């Protein structure tokens, strides 16, 4: 059983003994020293991990102790040995500390009850829950090429310890070389945070095959195989150079018995620059909406991988088949999310259009009658003539505002980092009026080669970049 044990603190007491010898006026005195043993405490739960609402038995024993006091997740005076049934009410880690005192001093020990964090209903909600809980994080730079940052990453309780851990995909491909030399696949890594707030690689604890795709754009966390644990979907584009032929996708599926992940290839070739996961059609199985810039020979760059409930999928090109959307030019949509804008349990599709080629960003509600996105009216979102490429969306249900992470014209990137610019656009989803909250050009952090924002979230009352290296926190 894994427990977080605080270092035992014991204070021993030495006693000075004086003895007098009788018989005559010149009797002597003998001085000696004896030690009183310090108390000891052993405390543990009968099971290391429980779900919310379940109970676990806490047992403790002591030696050389006359009294004990509980603190942390419990309180009050406790017997020097005993048991206590503890019921969990929330996910996370609860530390139960016992301080015991005796003639030889005092000692303190702790046991931790670990309640795994729940998996949210969608990949978007999993991202938002994580950043709301832990805030922006220093994302490890896991590529082996200078100038590349880690873009594909996500958070979840992958180790089932009641705390957020991190999954990343390394960037090892080099599109400045021909594909034969430059199309080097990356690797998937899992990280735990240590006591000092540093992310430490623990990949081998739960994953034996960490091979990845050539170019990972986004990582989705959702329960794809229905076992209640977080699974990992990697949205891959393939080598990022002409002819942009794409590659197969990846999924890591949890094994509840071995507490590990199995790395599996999804046999769908896509230049998947965006993706989002949710149970779109309400059948209890997680689906994936894909923004594939080459999808179905250019006909349907937005389509759905319908989940089978076991981590496998069937391609459905009909669910987002909208003839009024012009797919004739290259790469109509760069990013997408599934968001419940009306808080009614139905997920609308929001997609970031390639405004360079005249494709505006859109929102399409899901039609529960036709079970598609093919019938309800399209809402076209305000564009931006300077920062014309949307990269990410987040929605504040309280204010009814959409926040858009935007990048300037991608054709200017070849001029160097100084020409790269970001903005955060705020859109009132009711009136469709827009304002700009934030703009920036050039490096954010040159030592990390951070040049454009990857993902947004809400932390407190601010819009933040998930990667703390950007240092972005803007009032909503």
Secondary structure, DSSP 8 states (H G I E B T S, - for coil): ------------EEEEEEEE--SSTT--EEEEEEEE---EEEEEESSSB--TT-EEEEEEEEES-SEEEEEETS-EEE-SSEEEEEE--SSEEEEEEEEEEETTEEEEEEEEEEE-----SSHHHHHHHHHHHH-SB------SSTT-----EEEE-TT-SSS-EEEEE-----TTS-HHHH----BEEEEEE-TTS-EEE-HHHHBS--B--SSEEEEEEE-SSSSSS-EEEEEE--SSSTT---EEEEEEEEETTTTEEEEEEEEEEE-EEEEEEE-TTSSSS-EEEEEETTGGGGT-SEEEEEE-SSS-EEEESSTT--TTS---SS--EEEEEEE-TTSSS--EEEEEEBGGGT---EEE--BTTTTBSSSS-EEE----SSS-EEEEEEEETTTTEEEEEEE--GGGGGG-GGG-EEEEEEEETTT--EEEEEEEES-SBGGGTB-S---EEEETTEEEESBGGG--EEE-
